Amino acid sequence: MEIRIVPDEDQPSAAIEIPLAKPLPDYDLEELEKPTPRDVDGILVSQGFRDLVDDARGVLMEIVAHPPVAQASRGITDLNIAPIVAPPLEIVQLTGAICPGHEEVYRPGLWIVLRDPAAPAKHPPPQTTVDRITAAAQELVKRLQLE
Protein backbone atom coordinates (compact mmCIF):
# COMPACT_ATOMS: atom_id res chain seq x y z
CA MET A 1 0.00 0.00 0.00
CA GLU A 2 1.27 3.40 -0.87
CA ILE A 3 0.52 6.08 1.71
CA ARG A 4 0.82 9.53 0.15
CA ILE A 5 1.73 12.46 2.41
CA VAL A 6 1.58 15.99 1.01
CA PRO A 7 2.82 18.79 3.30
CA ASP A 8 0.99 22.09 2.87
CA GLU A 9 3.08 24.96 1.56
CA ASP A 10 1.54 27.68 3.71
CA GLN A 11 0.29 25.89 6.84
CA PRO A 12 1.92 23.60 9.43
CA SER A 13 -0.15 20.65 8.23
CA ALA A 14 -0.08 17.78 5.78
CA ALA A 15 -2.65 15.75 3.89
CA ILE A 16 -2.51 11.96 4.03
CA GLU A 17 -4.07 9.73 1.37
CA ILE A 18 -4.43 6.06 2.25
CA PRO A 19 -5.92 3.98 -0.58
CA LEU A 20 -7.54 0.72 0.49
CA ALA A 21 -5.38 -1.97 -1.07
CA LYS A 22 -7.15 -5.11 0.10
CA PRO A 23 -10.73 -6.18 0.79
CA LEU A 24 -11.97 -5.51 4.32
CA PRO A 25 -14.66 -8.12 5.00
CA ASP A 26 -15.29 -6.78 8.52
CA TYR A 27 -16.59 -3.59 6.87
CA ASP A 28 -18.35 -5.33 3.95
CA LEU A 29 -15.78 -3.78 1.61
CA GLU A 30 -15.00 -6.62 -0.75
CA GLU A 31 -14.68 -5.28 -4.30
CA LEU A 32 -12.52 -2.16 -4.18
CA GLU A 33 -11.19 -1.62 -7.70
CA LYS A 34 -13.57 0.39 -9.88
CA PRO A 35 -13.27 1.62 -13.48
CA THR A 36 -14.50 5.18 -12.81
CA PRO A 37 -14.46 7.61 -9.86
CA ARG A 38 -18.27 7.64 -9.92
CA ASP A 39 -18.28 3.90 -9.17
CA VAL A 40 -16.22 4.54 -6.03
CA ASP A 41 -18.86 6.98 -4.77
CA GLY A 42 -21.14 4.04 -4.01
CA ILE A 43 -18.50 2.58 -1.70
CA LEU A 44 -17.83 5.89 0.09
CA VAL A 45 -21.49 6.22 1.12
CA SER A 46 -21.87 2.60 2.25
CA GLN A 47 -22.43 1.79 5.91
CA GLY A 48 -19.28 -0.33 5.96
CA PHE A 49 -17.12 2.55 4.76
CA ARG A 50 -18.72 4.94 7.25
CA ASP A 51 -17.92 2.42 9.99
CA LEU A 52 -14.31 2.31 8.77
CA VAL A 53 -14.07 6.12 8.92
CA ASP A 54 -15.53 6.11 12.45
CA ASP A 55 -13.03 3.45 13.55
CA ALA A 56 -10.19 5.32 11.88
CA ARG A 57 -11.16 8.51 13.72
CA GLY A 58 -11.14 6.73 17.09
CA VAL A 59 -7.81 5.03 16.44
CA LEU A 60 -6.24 8.23 15.08
CA MET A 61 -7.41 10.20 18.12
CA GLU A 62 -5.65 7.63 20.31
CA ILE A 63 -2.49 7.80 18.19
CA VAL A 64 -2.21 11.59 18.26
CA ALA A 65 -3.05 11.75 21.98
CA HIS A 66 -0.52 9.07 22.91
CA PRO A 67 2.12 8.80 20.18
CA PRO A 68 4.51 5.87 20.44
CA VAL A 69 7.63 6.78 22.43
CA ALA A 70 11.01 5.56 21.23
CA GLN A 71 12.77 3.36 23.73
CA ALA A 72 15.77 5.00 25.40
CA SER A 73 19.15 3.46 24.78
CA ARG A 74 20.88 1.63 27.58
CA GLY A 75 24.36 2.19 26.19
CA ILE A 76 27.36 3.73 27.87
CA THR A 77 26.49 7.18 26.53
CA ASP A 78 22.95 7.15 27.87
CA LEU A 79 22.55 10.38 29.83
CA ASN A 80 19.03 9.58 31.11
CA ILE A 81 17.68 12.75 29.56
CA ALA A 82 13.90 12.84 29.35
CA PRO A 83 12.58 13.19 25.81
CA ILE A 84 10.95 16.44 24.80
CA VAL A 85 7.27 15.75 24.30
CA ALA A 86 5.73 17.62 21.38
CA PRO A 87 2.12 18.78 21.67
CA PRO A 88 -0.38 16.43 20.03
CA LEU A 89 -1.17 16.83 16.37
CA GLU A 90 -4.67 18.08 15.56
CA ILE A 91 -7.03 16.17 13.29
CA VAL A 92 -8.30 18.81 10.86
CA GLN A 93 -10.09 16.45 8.47
CA LEU A 94 -10.81 12.74 8.14
CA THR A 95 -13.05 11.61 5.31
CA GLY A 96 -13.32 9.26 2.37
CA ALA A 97 -11.35 9.75 -0.82
CA ILE A 98 -11.34 8.51 -4.38
CA CYS A 99 -7.77 7.34 -4.99
CA PRO A 100 -6.45 6.90 -8.53
CA GLY A 101 -4.68 3.62 -9.10
CA HIS A 102 -2.85 2.03 -11.99
CA GLU A 103 -4.30 1.67 -15.48
CA GLU A 104 -7.54 3.64 -15.06
CA VAL A 105 -8.51 1.92 -11.81
CA TYR A 106 -9.87 3.82 -8.81
CA ARG A 107 -10.15 2.78 -5.17
CA PRO A 108 -11.77 4.14 -2.04
CA GLY A 109 -9.43 5.46 0.59
CA LEU A 110 -9.03 7.68 3.61
CA TRP A 111 -8.19 11.38 3.36
CA ILE A 112 -6.72 12.87 6.53
CA VAL A 113 -5.28 16.28 7.33
CA LEU A 114 -3.14 16.62 10.46
CA ARG A 115 -1.86 19.94 11.81
CA ASP A 116 0.91 20.81 14.26
CA PRO A 117 -0.51 23.49 16.60
CA ALA A 118 2.97 24.36 17.92
CA ALA A 119 4.54 25.05 14.51
CA PRO A 120 4.63 28.57 13.08
CA ALA A 121 1.49 29.54 11.18
CA LYS A 122 1.64 30.38 7.47
CA HIS A 123 4.74 28.22 7.04
CA PRO A 124 5.11 24.65 5.82
CA PRO A 125 5.46 22.04 8.54
CA PRO A 126 9.03 21.38 9.73
CA GLN A 127 10.53 18.01 8.85
CA THR A 128 10.03 16.81 12.44
CA THR A 129 6.29 17.43 12.06
CA VAL A 130 6.20 15.64 8.70
CA ASP A 131 7.99 12.71 10.37
CA ARG A 132 5.40 12.66 13.17
CA ILE A 133 2.55 12.78 10.65
CA THR A 134 4.14 9.95 8.67
CA ALA A 135 4.54 7.86 11.83
CA ALA A 136 0.89 8.51 12.78
CA ALA A 137 -0.29 7.43 9.31
CA GLN A 138 1.80 4.27 9.41
CA GLU A 139 0.52 3.40 12.88
CA LEU A 140 -3.07 3.95 11.74
CA VAL A 141 -2.58 1.59 8.78
CA LYS A 142 -1.02 -0.98 11.10
CA ARG A 143 -3.75 -0.82 13.76
CA LEU A 144 -6.59 -0.97 11.25
CA GLN A 145 -4.80 -3.75 9.34
CA LEU A 146 -5.17 -1.92 6.03
CA GLU A 147 -1.99 -3.32 4.47
N, C-alpha and C positions, 0 to 999 in steps of 0.2 A: 504494500500500500504506500502510496506517495502522499505524504502530508505536505501541503504547500503553505508556507508562512510568508506573508507579505507585510513588511514593516511600513507604516504610514510615513510619508515624507514630512508632514507638518504637525504631527501629534505623537505623543509617547505611547503609541499603541501599534498593534499588528493584527492583521486578519489571518485566520487559520482556515484552510479548506481541507476537510477530511472526507474523501470519497469513500463510499462503502464498497469494499473490494470483494466481500464474500457474502453469501446469503446469511441472514440472521433469523433462523426459524423461531426463536423466542419472541420475536417482534412481528411474525408473519411477513417477513421481508425475504421472499424466496428468489424471485426473478428480478435482478437489479439492472441488467444491461438493457437499454432501450434505444431505438433508432432515432428518436427525435426528443428535444427538450420537453415538448408538450406531453409526451408519454411518461416522462418522469414526474410531471405534476401530479398524476394520479397516486403515485407512491408518497409524495410529500404530504398529501392531505389524508393519508390513511391513518387509522387508529394506531397501528403498529409503529409507524414512523413518529407519530406524536408521542407515543410512549418512550421511544428511543430518545427523543429530544428531552423529555422530562427527566429520564434517567441520566442523560449526559449532563444536564444542568445540575442535578444533585451531586454527581460525582465531581464535576468541575468545581463546584462551590467548596467541596471538601479539599480538593487538590490546592486551590488557591489559598484557602484558609490555613492549611497545614502542609506546606510544600515539603517534599522529602528532604531530609538533612543529610549531607555527606558525612560519612563516618570520619572521625578525627584519626590521624595517623598515630601510631604508637611507637614511632621510630625515635632515634636518639635526638633528633632535632625538634621533637614535639615540645612546644612551649606552653601547651595547655591554654591557649588563647581562645576565648569564646568567639564563635562565629558572629559576624554582624548579620542581624536578621533584617531583611528588606521588608517593607510593608507589603501586604498582600496585593496581588494584581486584582483589578476590577473587571468583572464580566460586563462588557458594554452591550454585546449582542450574542445570541445563540439561536440559530434558526436552521432550517433546511436549505439545501443548495442543490442546484443542478450542475453537476461536475462533468466537463467534457472528458471523454476518454480517447482511446485510440480508434482510428478508422471509423469516424462518424458514429461512435457509440457514446451514450450519455448514461450517467449513474446518479442516484441520489447521494447526498452527502450532508455533512454538518458544516455550517459556516459560523465561525466564532470570532469575536473581536475582544481582545484583552488589552487593558490599559494599565500603565504604571502610574499611580497617583503621585509618586514621589519624584518622577522625572520632570525636567523642565517642560512647560507647555510650549506649544508651537515649534517644537523641535522633534526630529525623529527619535525613536527610542534608542538608548545606548545599547551597545552590544550585550551588556550584562542582562538587560531587560529582554532582548531578543532571545538570549539563551534560556532565561526563565520561562518565557512563553513557549519556546520549543520543548523544554522539559515537561511543562504542563500538558501540552498537546500529546506528547509521547506517552505520558502517564495515563491520560484519558483513553487513548487507543488501547493501551494495555489492560486497563481495568474493565473496559467495556468489551474486551476481546473482539475488536474490530479488524484485527490483522489475521 
